[in-house]
């Protein structure tokens, strides 16, 4: 199997608030697609970020997402500077640097930089 794209779905309580939060956190413009009511999608290049209204699942539905970035430490500093909830930067020497960001619904997104 060869994947052409990846879509990461994030359940949220309030779609409008979530869209604004993700736009501010990641410096995004307007959503690239609004395929139906209660669903928006952002094209982030390497994958699509999909926010879906699902208040019963928001923050505790087992969402696991790790995004590879060039400089996890730098991104962590940028997000922390915006007042966003980020974990400590963990470094596994010769392997990865990693931190997580928690959104307003309690969903966590991991960011990793490969060191090898």
N, C-alpha and C positions, 0 to 999 in steps of 0.2 A: 504494500500500500504506500502511495505517495501522497502526502497531504498537500493541498494547494493553499489552504488558509486555515487559521485557527480562530474560533470564536469562543471567547470566554464570557459566560453568562453570569451576571451578578444580580441576585434578587434584592430588591430595595422596597422600603416601605412607602416612600413618597418620591415618585419619579422626577418631578420638577426640582425638588431639593437635591436629589442625587445627581441629576444632570449638572446642576450648578456646582456642586461639590467636586465632581470629577473634572469638570472644565477648569475650575480654579486650581485644583491639585496638579493636574498634568498640562496645563496651558493649552487646552483644546479649544477649538472653535465650536460652531454649532454641530449637532449630530450629523453624520454623513447619511444616515438612513433612518426613517421612521416607518418601518414596515407595517405597523398596525398600532392601534391605541394601546398604550401601556408598555411600549417597547421602543427603545432607541438604540442605534448602533453607531460607534465611532470607528473609523478605519485608522488604526495606529501603525500601519505599514506592515509589520511582521504578523499582526493578528488583529482581529476585530474585537472590540469591547462592547458587549451587549448589556444594557441595563433594562431589567424587566420588573414591572410592578408585581410583587409577590410578598406582601407583608408577613404572611405566615411563615415564610422561609428566610426572610432577611436576617442576616447576622448569625444564623445557626444552622444552615443547611449543608454544612460540610464543604463549602467552596474552598478549593485549594488552587492557587495560581501563583506561579513563580515566573517572573519576567527577567530575562537576562539583559543587563545594561552594561555600558562601558565602564562606569565608575559608580558603584553602589554607595561608597562613602560620600561622594560629592552630591549624589541625588538625595541621600538621606539628609544631608545638611540643608539642601534647598527646600525639601519638604518640611523639615523641622522649623526652618526659618519662616515658613508660612503658618506656623502654629498648628500643624497637623500632627496626629498621633502616630509616632514612629517608635519602633523598638530600638534597642542598642544595636550598633553595628557589630556583628560577630565575624571573626576572621579565623578561618581554618587554613593555616599557613600552607602555601603551595597548592591549595585547592580552590576555595571560594571566600568571598566576603558576602555577607547576607544581612538584610534587615527586613522588617515588615512594616507595612503601613496599614492602619485600621481606619475604615471609613465611618461615616456617621451612623451606619446601621450595624456596626460591629463586624463587618466582613474584613478579613485580612488578606493582603496581597504581599507576597514576598518579592524582593528584588535581589538579584544575585549577580556578582561579577566573578567570572572564572579567573583564577590566578595562575593556573598551569599553562 
